Amino acid sequence: MFQRFASILGFCLLATACTPGAQAEPASGSGAQEVSHAPEFTGINHWINSEPLRMEELRGKVVLVEFWTYSCINCIHVMPYVKQWHESYHDKGLVVVGVHTPEYGYERITRNVENAVKRFGIEYPVAQDNGYRTWNAYGNRYWPALYLVDRNGRVAYQHFGEGDYARTEAVIQELLATRIPAPESAASVR
């Protein structure tokens, strides 16, 4: 009896770990969360495909922060889209950063994460967040989760789970098309 209960409980926990049916939530507009500055990458154990990055240094670029873990099937389903966005928009000012936050103990092992990055052909930077410090800074609760950060460093869009790829790409395009206004020169201000 107890073993059956434990099995059902384990299945329920596993089923909710990766949320395929979650919906996108723009971070601005009516009924949406307050637009906030994107937190720094903090508590990162190891960087793959990059030297350490700081959100402050990425100002002026559009940043896609993707929370994922390599054995989550929903994360694996989202991966081709994230890779395509990196390939299509990297030269236009998009920086993709995968934040690998482990669900299971074996996902904390750097060699396993490096092997997964290589196996999946991920070329963008990946931050290994074993202590959930960046995850917690974003208040994240789901795998996969996508956060789009505008050129001013504000979270402009978020999406949890699979799907809504066309909407996410449209927001990427919209944010890339938005330029930061040039500061007024001292001569023009009287």
C-alpha positions in Angstrom: 0.0 0.0 0.0 2.7 2.5 1.0 4.8 1.6 -2.0 1.8 2.3 -4.3 1.2 5.6 -2.6 4.8 6.6 -2.9 4.8 5.6 -6.6 1.7 7.7 -7.3 3.1 10.7 -5.3 6.4 10.4 -7.2 4.6 10.3 -10.5 2.6 13.4 -9.6 5.8 15.3 -8.6 7.5 14.3 -11.8 4.5 15.3 -13.9 4.5 18.8 -12.4 8.3 19.3 -12.7 8.1 20.1 -16.4 5.0 22.0 -17.2 4.0 21.6 -20.9 0.7 23.3 -20.7 1.8 26.6 -19.1 0.9 29.8 -21.0 3.0 32.8 -21.9 2.8 35.8 -19.7 4.0 39.2 -21.1 5.6 41.2 -18.3 3.9 44.4 -19.4 0.3 45.3 -20.2 -2.9 45.0 -18.3 -3.1 42.2 -15.8 0.5 41.3 -16.2 3.3 41.4 -13.7 5.2 44.6 -13.1 8.2 45.1 -15.5 11.3 44.6 -13.5 15.0 44.7 -14.1 16.5 41.4 -14.9 18.6 39.9 -12.0 22.3 39.3 -12.5 23.5 35.7 -13.0 24.5 34.8 -9.5 25.9 31.7 -7.8 26.9 30.2 -11.1 29.1 27.2 -10.6 30.5 26.9 -14.1 30.1 28.6 -17.5 30.1 26.5 -20.7 30.7 28.0 -24.2 31.5 31.4 -22.6 33.4 33.4 -20.1 31.2 34.5 -17.2 28.6 37.0 -18.3 27.0 39.8 -16.4 23.5 41.2 -17.2 24.9 44.7 -16.7 27.5 44.0 -19.5 24.6 42.8 -21.8 22.7 46.1 -21.7 22.0 47.3 -25.2 21.3 43.7 -26.3 18.2 41.6 -26.1 18.8 38.6 -23.9 16.9 35.4 -23.8 17.4 33.6 -20.4 16.3 30.0 -20.7 16.0 27.9 -17.5 16.4 24.3 -18.4 17.7 20.9 -17.3 19.1 18.3 -19.6 16.9 15.4 -18.7 13.5 17.3 -18.8 11.6 16.1 -21.8 9.8 19.5 -22.1 13.2 21.3 -22.1 14.4 19.0 -24.9 11.3 19.8 -26.9 11.9 23.6 -26.5 15.6 23.3 -27.4 15.3 23.3 -31.2 13.5 26.6 -31.1 16.0 28.2 -28.7 18.9 27.0 -30.9 17.2 28.4 -34.0 16.6 31.8 -32.4 20.2 31.9 -31.4 21.3 31.1 -35.0 18.8 33.5 -36.6 19.2 36.5 -34.3 22.6 36.3 -32.7 24.1 38.7 -35.3 21.1 41.0 -34.9 21.8 41.6 -31.1 20.1 38.6 -29.4 22.2 36.9 -26.7 20.8 33.5 -25.5 21.9 32.3 -22.1 20.9 28.8 -21.0 20.7 28.6 -17.2 21.0 24.9 -16.4 19.4 24.4 -13.0 19.3 20.7 -12.0 16.3 18.8 -10.9 18.2 15.6 -10.0 21.5 15.1 -8.3 23.3 13.7 -11.4 22.4 16.9 -13.2 24.7 18.8 -10.9 27.8 17.1 -12.2 29.6 19.5 -14.5 30.9 16.8 -16.8 27.3 15.5 -17.4 26.1 19.1 -18.2 29.1 19.6 -20.6 28.3 16.3 -22.3 24.6 17.2 -22.7 25.5 20.6 -24.2 27.8 18.9 -26.7 25.2 16.1 -27.4 22.5 18.6 -28.1 24.7 20.9 -30.1 24.2 23.9 -27.9 26.5 26.7 -29.0 25.3 29.6 -26.8 26.5 30.3 -23.3 25.2 27.9 -20.5 25.5 28.9 -16.9 25.4 26.0 -14.4 23.2 27.1 -11.5 23.5 24.2 -9.1 22.5 26.3 -6.0 19.4 27.7 -7.6 20.7 31.3 -7.0 19.9 32.7 -10.4 16.7 30.6 -10.5 15.6 32.1 -7.2 16.6 35.6 -8.2 14.1 35.4 -11.1 11.5 33.8 -8.8 11.4 31.0 -11.3 9.4 27.8 -10.6 9.3 25.9 -13.9 11.4 24.0 -16.5 11.6 25.1 -19.1 11.1 28.9 -18.6 12.0 31.7 -21.0 12.6 35.3 -20.0 13.2 37.9 -22.6 15.2 40.9 -21.4 15.0 44.2 -23.4 17.9 46.4 -24.3 17.4 48.4 -21.1 17.8 45.3 -18.9 14.1 44.9 -18.1 12.2 41.6 -18.2 9.8 42.2 -21.1 8.3 38.8 -21.6 8.2 35.4 -20.0 6.9 32.0 -21.0 6.7 28.7 -19.0 6.6 25.3 -20.6 6.3 24.3 -24.2 4.5 26.1 -27.0 3.7 29.6 -28.2 6.9 29.6 -30.2 5.5 32.1 -32.8 4.6 34.6 -30.1 8.0 34.2 -28.4 9.7 34.8 -31.7 7.5 37.8 -32.5 8.5 39.3 -29.2 12.2 38.7 -30.0 11.8 40.5 -33.3 9.9 43.3 -31.7 12.6 43.8 -29.0 15.4 43.7 -31.5 13.6 46.3 -33.6 13.4 48.7 -30.6 16.4 50.9 -30.3 17.5 52.6 -27.1 17.1 56.4 -27.6 20.3 58.3 -27.7 21.0 60.4 -24.6 20.4 64.1 -25.2 23.6 66.1 -25.5 24.4 68.8 -23.0 24.3 71.3 -25.9 20.7 70.5 -26.7 19.5 70.9 -23.1 19.0 74.5 -22.1 
